[in-house]
Amino acid sequence: MAVRIGKMTFSDWVSLPFQDGWTDTFIFRISALACIPPFDYAPLVRRMAGHANKKRPGASLWVHVDSPGEWFVAEVKRSLLGLALPYAVTRAGDELKYLDFSIRPSLFDAPSPPPPIMDDEPESVSPQELKCLRVLGRMKKGNEDEIASLADLPVEITTNLLAGLSERNLVVYKISPKIKRSNKSRPEQMDLFSLWHNRPRGLSLALRSWDAPKGTQFTSRLEENLPQIGNGHRHIARIWPAWLKSAWPQSEIWTGWSEVRIPGISVIPDGLAWGRIQGYETLFWLEVGDGHKRRDKITEITANRLDKAWELCKRTGVRLVYTQLSTNWVHEAARWACIELAKDVAVVMGNQRRFGELPNMEWGKIN
């Protein structure tokens, strides 16, 4: 049951008995399949935690993460280091233990008085419709193939869902101005074709589904490099989860995102998917193109990207499939950066013009 503390709302609240006292613990719920990478919640949660710490001294935070694997939970926990109050991150359904908290929480002689309960807004969209709204809430605008891939839905069903959402004025299909880079003095340009966008009500439903309080900034959810929307490079990045499922149907692809900024990692993957292959929890890192670069530059950049991708995986113990979708001459240049691969890493070279095709994969090798 959602509760309110000042201007902030939280998923729930509980006062838990530990040792010789009671906690005053607010709950924030995250679903790993809600179309947002694990790193993107931290700025929102920090704002909410700071508010709770000010309005309710002694409060603590319990983050529930509903996740099919371990990586997402570990990255949520990592992203919250240094939070302004005691916090714990557990998988949904796990019992909270006293030592799960980051630091010792305040304990009170009796259960704290519960905060005011918010009237839950009725669920006005289906789970599949909400997936579409969430994907658009992160990408801002996109086509049916892109939305279907990132929402983990068939394209035909996605098209029908978007038509129904449009009839209810939750989304709109239109040509809109291109998103500008930092140089705002350049004349406005329009997209070359119509794309789907959230209307304000649709975006509001997506934000509420992520438990973002009204009026609280949550721009960290957005893709990076938004001015690139509409080009072929971005399109391939957005259909990366669907590409993997088509190429390797024996794998489990749980979710994926395009243009992800990763704390502590200096490069931004074009696409990042997460799942399990050959029994191992794995990150599927995607880079597209690079045909406009010199051969030596491609080798240098690939070496850096591969190093950073492996750094991301090592910090939580998952495996890595690093994929370059490009032309043959780019593959040849990139191969020189992929020597002495770790046994938990596979490098895959694919053709960016052949959707759903990838070679068979072997760990520790270039495929």
Secondary structure as the mmCIF struct_conf table of DSSP 4:
data_model
#
loop_
_struct_conf.conf_type_id
_struct_conf.id
_struct_conf.beg_label_comp_id
_struct_conf.beg_label_asym_id
_struct_conf.beg_label_seq_id
_struct_conf.end_label_comp_id
_struct_conf.end_label_asym_id
_struct_conf.end_label_seq_id
STRN STRN1 VAL A 3 ILE A 5
TURN_TY1_P TURN_TY1_P1 GLY A 6 LYS A 7
STRN STRN2 MET A 8 PHE A 10
BEND BEND1 SER A 11 SER A 11
STRN STRN3 ASP A 12 VAL A 14
STRN STRN4 PRO A 17 PHE A 18
TURN_TY1_P TURN_TY1_P2 GLN A 19 ASP A 20
STRN STRN5 GLY A 21 TRP A 22
STRN STRN6 THR A 25 SER A 31
TURN_TY1_P TURN_TY1_P3 ALA A 32 LEU A 33
BEND BEND2 ALA A 34 ILE A 36
HELX_RH_3T_P HELX_RH_3T_P1 PRO A 38 TYR A 41
HELX_RH_AL_P HELX_RH_AL_P1 ALA A 42 LYS A 55
BEND BEND3 ARG A 56 ARG A 56
TURN_TY1_P TURN_TY1_P4 PRO A 57 GLY A 58
STRN STRN7 SER A 60 ASP A 66
BEND BEND4 PRO A 68 GLU A 70
HELX_RH_AL_P HELX_RH_AL_P2 TRP A 71 SER A 79
TURN_TY1_P TURN_TY1_P5 LEU A 80 GLY A 82
BEND BEND5 ALA A 84 LEU A 85
STRN STRN8 TYR A 87 ARG A 91
TURN_TY1_P TURN_TY1_P6 ALA A 92 GLY A 93
HELX_LH_PP_P HELX_LH_PP_P1 ASP A 94 LEU A 96
HELX_RH_3T_P HELX_RH_3T_P2 TYR A 98 ASP A 100
BEND BEND6 PHE A 101 ILE A 103
HELX_LH_PP_P HELX_LH_PP_P2 ARG A 104 SER A 106
STRN STRN9 PHE A 108 PHE A 108
BEND BEND7 ASP A 109 ALA A 110
HELX_LH_PP_P HELX_LH_PP_P3 PRO A 111 PRO A 116
STRN STRN10 ILE A 117 ILE A 117
HELX_LH_PP_P HELX_LH_PP_P4 MET A 118 PRO A 122
BEND BEND8 VAL A 125 VAL A 125
HELX_RH_AL_P HELX_RH_AL_P3 PRO A 127 MET A 139
BEND BEND9 LYS A 140 LYS A 140
STRN STRN11 LYS A 141 GLY A 142
HELX_RH_AL_P HELX_RH_AL_P4 GLU A 144 ALA A 151
TURN_TY1_P TURN_TY1_P7 ASP A 152 ASP A 152
HELX_RH_AL_P HELX_RH_AL_P5 VAL A 155 GLU A 167
TURN_TY1_P TURN_TY1_P8 ARG A 168 ASN A 169
BEND BEND10 LEU A 170 LEU A 170
STRN STRN12 VAL A 171 LYS A 174
STRN STRN13 PRO A 177 PRO A 177
HELX_LH_PP_P HELX_LH_PP_P5 LYS A 178 LYS A 180
BEND BEND11 SER A 182 SER A 182
TURN_TY1_P TURN_TY1_P9 LYS A 184 SER A 185
BEND BEND12 ARG A 186 ARG A 186
HELX_LH_PP_P HELX_LH_PP_P6 PRO A 187 GLU A 188
STRN STRN14 MET A 190 MET A 190
BEND BEND13 LEU A 192 PHE A 193
STRN STRN15 LEU A 195 ASN A 198
HELX_RH_AL_P HELX_RH_AL_P6 PRO A 200 SER A 209
TURN_TY1_P TURN_TY1_P10 TRP A 210 ASP A 211
HELX_LH_PP_P HELX_LH_PP_P7 ALA A 212 PRO A 213
TURN_TY1_P TURN_TY1_P11 LYS A 214 GLY A 215
HELX_RH_3T_P HELX_RH_3T_P3 THR A 219 ARG A 221
BEND BEND14 LEU A 222 LEU A 222
HELX_LH_PP_P HELX_LH_PP_P8 GLU A 223 GLU A 223
BEND BEND15 GLU A 224 GLU A 224
HELX_RH_3T_P HELX_RH_3T_P4 LEU A 226 GLN A 228
TURN_TY1_P TURN_TY1_P12 ILE A 229 GLY A 230
BEND BEND16 ASN A 231 ASN A 231
HELX_RH_AL_P HELX_RH_AL_P7 GLY A 232 ARG A 238
TURN_TY1_P TURN_TY1_P13 ILE A 239 ILE A 239
HELX_RH_AL_P HELX_RH_AL_P8 TRP A 240 ALA A 247
TURN_TY1_P TURN_TY1_P14 PRO A 249 GLN A 250
BEND BEND17 SER A 251 SER A 251
STRN STRN16 GLU A 252 SER A 258
BEND BEND18 GLU A 259 GLU A 259
TURN_TY1_P TURN_TY1_P15 PRO A 263 GLY A 264
BEND BEND19 SER A 266 VAL A 267
BEND BEND20 ASP A 270 ASP A 270
STRN STRN17 GLY A 271 ILE A 277
TURN_TY1_P TURN_TY1_P16 GLN A 278 GLY A 279
STRN STRN18 TYR A 280 VAL A 288
TURN_TY1_P TURN_TY1_P17 GLY A 291 HIS A 292
BEND BEND21 LYS A 293 LYS A 293
HELX_RH_AL_P HELX_RH_AL_P9 ARG A 295 LYS A 314
TURN_TY1_P TURN_TY1_P18 ARG A 315 GLY A 317
STRN STRN19 ARG A 319 SER A 326
HELX_RH_AL_P HELX_RH_AL_P10 ASN A 328 ARG A 335
TURN_TY1_P TURN_TY1_P19 TRP A 336 ALA A 337
BEND BEND22 GLU A 340 GLU A 340
TURN_TY1_P TURN_TY1_P20 LYS A 343 ASP A 344
STRN STRN20 VAL A 345 ASN A 351
TURN_TY1_P TURN_TY1_P21 GLN A 352 ARG A 353
BEND BEND23 ARG A 354 ARG A 354
TURN_TY1_P TURN_TY1_P22 PHE A 355 GLY A 356
TURN_TY1_P TURN_TY1_P23 TRP A 363 GLY A 364
BEND BEND24 LYS A 365 LYS A 365
STRN STRN21 ILE A 366 ILE A 366
#
